[in-house]
Amino acid sequence: VLSHQLTTAPETCSQLAAIDRSPQHFVCGVGTGGTVGIGADFIPGSGDESSLGLFARPEITVTGTAATFFVAVANRTTFRYLCLPGSTGFQAIFINGGSNDLVEENLIGTFANGVAAATAPTTDRVILNGSTSGIVRHNLIDGTGMATTSSLLYFGGGSTGNLATRNELRNGQYGLTSYSNNCSVLENLVTGITAGFG
């Protein structure tokens, strides 16, 4: 698990020895924030909606030209507090099989200041394929310039029991595509999606 934030510019993976593990997790937040959902009374704007907090600026930024930055095929793998601006054609996180994996508090498709990355992705951002009980929670995922067949979040066939909650999904062709069984999508902020969500 990679964690901890800085209020200054993020280090890259080649500078891991310099990380000071400063516990300033929620200083200089990025993202939209605000409220999501309709609350317990099912009435929009009535004041009982859930709050979506801003996103911490990660201390670790991973850059490069790899087609896939991280691949997990094991159980209980956690991806947390990473900045993955990406490159053309990249998948940020690909979880293939496994169970109880967690993708949480990451900036994907943006720089550490929340600005969309200059290079547009041409494939899905976060993929859970054949996974069980995976959680994608409170991530800022941007897909500015994505290909027309791509999704910010993709639950592939053979997956079951996955949860996407309290994420900010913005500027892509598809927000979430799911071929999985018994998945839950709760209290996400979805903006700038041009083709659809679901």
C-alpha positions as CSV (number, residue, x, y, z in Angstrom):
1,V,0.0,0.0,0.0
2,L,1.4,3.4,-1.0
3,S,0.1,6.3,1.0
4,H,0.7,9.8,2.5
5,Q,0.5,13.2,0.9
6,L,2.5,16.3,0.4
7,T,1.4,19.9,-0.1
8,T,4.3,20.4,-2.5
9,A,5.0,18.8,-5.9
10,P,4.7,15.0,-6.0
11,E,7.7,12.8,-6.2
12,T,8.0,10.2,-8.9
13,C,8.6,6.5,-8.3
14,S,12.3,7.1,-8.9
15,Q,12.4,9.3,-5.9
16,L,10.8,7.0,-3.4
17,A,13.6,7.4,-0.9
18,A,12.7,11.0,-0.5
19,I,9.1,10.5,0.6
20,D,8.7,12.0,4.0
21,R,5.4,10.2,4.9
22,S,4.0,13.6,6.0
23,P,0.4,12.9,7.2
24,Q,-1.1,15.9,5.4
25,H,-3.7,13.8,3.6
26,F,-6.4,16.4,2.9
27,V,-4.5,19.6,2.3
28,C,-4.8,21.3,-1.1
29,G,-7.7,19.1,-2.2
30,V,-8.7,18.8,-5.8
31,G,-11.9,17.8,-7.6
32,T,-15.4,19.2,-7.5
33,G,-16.7,18.0,-4.1
34,G,-20.3,18.9,-3.0
35,T,-23.2,16.5,-2.6
36,V,-24.2,13.4,-4.4
37,G,-27.4,11.3,-4.6
38,I,-30.9,12.2,-3.4
39,G,-30.7,11.2,0.2
40,A,-33.0,9.1,2.4
41,D,-36.1,11.1,1.5
42,F,-35.5,10.6,-2.3
43,I,-36.0,14.4,-2.9
44,P,-33.1,16.1,-4.7
45,G,-31.7,19.2,-3.0
46,S,-33.5,18.7,0.4
47,G,-30.3,18.7,2.4
48,D,-30.0,15.1,3.4
49,E,-27.7,14.2,0.4
50,S,-24.3,12.6,1.0
51,S,-21.2,14.7,0.9
52,L,-18.4,14.0,-1.6
53,G,-15.2,15.4,-0.2
54,L,-12.3,16.7,-2.2
55,F,-9.4,14.5,-3.2
56,A,-6.0,14.7,-1.6
57,R,-3.0,15.5,-3.8
58,P,-0.9,12.3,-4.0
59,E,2.7,12.2,-3.1
60,I,3.5,9.6,-5.7
61,T,3.0,10.2,-9.5
62,V,3.7,7.3,-11.9
63,T,4.5,8.3,-15.4
64,G,5.6,6.5,-18.5
65,T,4.4,4.9,-21.8
66,A,3.3,1.5,-20.5
67,A,0.0,0.2,-22.0
68,T,-1.0,-0.9,-18.5
69,F,0.5,0.7,-15.4
70,F,-0.6,-1.8,-12.7
71,V,-1.9,-5.3,-13.1
72,A,-3.2,-7.4,-10.1
73,V,-4.1,-11.0,-10.2
74,A,-4.1,-11.6,-6.5
75,N,-6.6,-11.2,-3.7
76,R,-6.8,-8.2,-1.4
77,T,-4.6,-5.9,-3.5
78,T,-4.8,-2.2,-2.6
79,F,-4.1,0.8,-4.9
80,R,-4.3,3.9,-2.8
81,Y,-3.0,7.6,-3.0
82,L,-1.5,7.4,-6.5
83,C,-1.5,9.9,-9.3
84,L,-1.6,8.1,-12.7
85,P,-1.8,10.8,-15.4
86,G,-1.3,8.1,-18.1
87,S,-0.4,8.1,-21.8
88,T,-2.1,7.3,-25.0
89,G,-3.7,3.8,-25.0
90,F,-3.1,3.1,-21.3
91,Q,-5.1,1.3,-18.6
92,A,-4.2,2.7,-15.2
93,I,-5.3,-0.3,-13.1
94,F,-6.2,-3.7,-14.4
95,I,-7.5,-6.2,-11.8
96,N,-7.8,-9.6,-13.5
97,G,-9.5,-12.1,-11.2
98,G,-8.9,-12.1,-7.4
99,S,-11.3,-10.9,-4.7
100,N,-11.7,-8.1,-2.2
101,D,-9.3,-5.8,-4.1
102,L,-9.5,-2.0,-3.4
103,V,-8.9,1.0,-5.6
104,E,-9.2,4.1,-3.4
105,E,-8.2,7.8,-3.2
106,N,-6.3,7.9,-6.5
107,L,-6.1,10.6,-9.2
108,I,-6.4,8.8,-12.6
109,G,-6.1,10.6,-15.9
110,T,-5.1,13.8,-14.1
111,F,-2.0,15.4,-12.7
112,A,-1.6,15.8,-9.0
113,N,-3.3,19.3,-9.1
114,G,-6.4,17.7,-10.6
115,V,-5.9,19.1,-14.2
116,A,-6.7,16.6,-16.9
117,A,-3.6,15.0,-18.4
118,A,-2.5,16.3,-21.8
119,T,-2.5,12.9,-23.5
120,A,-5.9,11.3,-24.1
121,P,-6.4,7.6,-23.2
122,T,-7.7,5.3,-25.9
123,T,-8.9,2.5,-23.6
124,D,-10.6,1.9,-20.3
125,R,-9.1,3.6,-17.2
126,V,-9.9,1.2,-14.3
127,I,-10.8,-2.4,-15.1
128,L,-12.1,-5.1,-12.8
129,N,-12.3,-8.3,-14.9
130,G,-13.5,-11.6,-13.4
131,S,-13.1,-10.1,-9.9
132,T,-15.2,-10.7,-6.8
133,S,-16.2,-8.1,-4.2
134,G,-13.9,-5.4,-5.5
135,I,-14.3,-1.9,-4.3
136,V,-13.6,1.3,-6.3
137,R,-14.1,4.1,-3.8
138,H,-13.4,7.9,-3.8
139,N,-11.2,8.2,-6.9
140,L,-11.0,11.1,-9.3
141,I,-11.0,9.5,-12.8
142,D,-10.8,11.7,-15.9
143,G,-11.0,10.6,-19.5
144,T,-10.6,13.7,-21.5
145,G,-10.4,12.7,-25.2
146,M,-11.2,9.1,-24.6
147,A,-12.0,6.7,-27.5
148,T,-15.6,6.2,-28.2
149,T,-15.6,2.6,-27.0
150,S,-13.8,3.3,-23.7
151,S,-15.1,3.6,-20.1
152,L,-13.7,5.4,-17.1
153,L,-14.6,2.3,-15.0
154,Y,-15.2,-1.1,-16.4
155,F,-16.6,-4.2,-14.6
156,G,-15.9,-7.1,-17.0
157,G,-17.7,-10.4,-17.5
158,G,-17.3,-13.0,-14.8
159,S,-17.1,-10.3,-12.1
160,T,-19.6,-10.3,-9.2
161,G,-20.3,-8.2,-6.1
162,N,-18.2,-5.2,-7.1
163,L,-18.9,-1.7,-5.7
164,A,-18.3,1.7,-7.2
165,T,-19.0,4.5,-4.7
166,R,-18.2,8.1,-4.1
167,N,-16.0,8.5,-7.2
168,E,-15.9,11.6,-9.4
169,L,-16.0,10.3,-13.0
170,R,-15.6,13.1,-15.6
171,N,-15.0,13.8,-19.2
172,G,-15.2,10.5,-20.9
173,Q,-17.3,8.6,-23.4
174,Y,-18.7,6.1,-20.9
175,G,-18.7,6.6,-17.1
176,L,-19.1,3.0,-16.1
177,T,-19.7,-0.1,-18.2
178,S,-20.7,-3.3,-16.3
179,Y,-21.0,-6.9,-17.5
180,S,-20.8,-8.1,-13.9
181,N,-23.4,-9.7,-11.7
182,N,-24.7,-8.1,-8.5
183,C,-22.6,-4.9,-8.7
184,S,-23.5,-1.7,-6.8
185,V,-23.0,1.9,-8.0
186,L,-23.7,4.4,-5.2
187,E,-23.2,8.1,-4.7
188,N,-20.9,8.9,-7.6
189,L,-20.5,12.3,-9.2
190,V,-20.6,11.9,-13.0
191,T,-20.0,14.9,-15.3
192,G,-19.0,15.4,-18.9
193,I,-19.9,11.9,-20.1
194,T,-20.8,12.1,-23.8
195,A,-22.1,8.6,-24.7
196,G,-23.7,7.1,-21.6
197,F,-23.4,5.6,-18.1
198,G,-24.3,2.0,-17.3
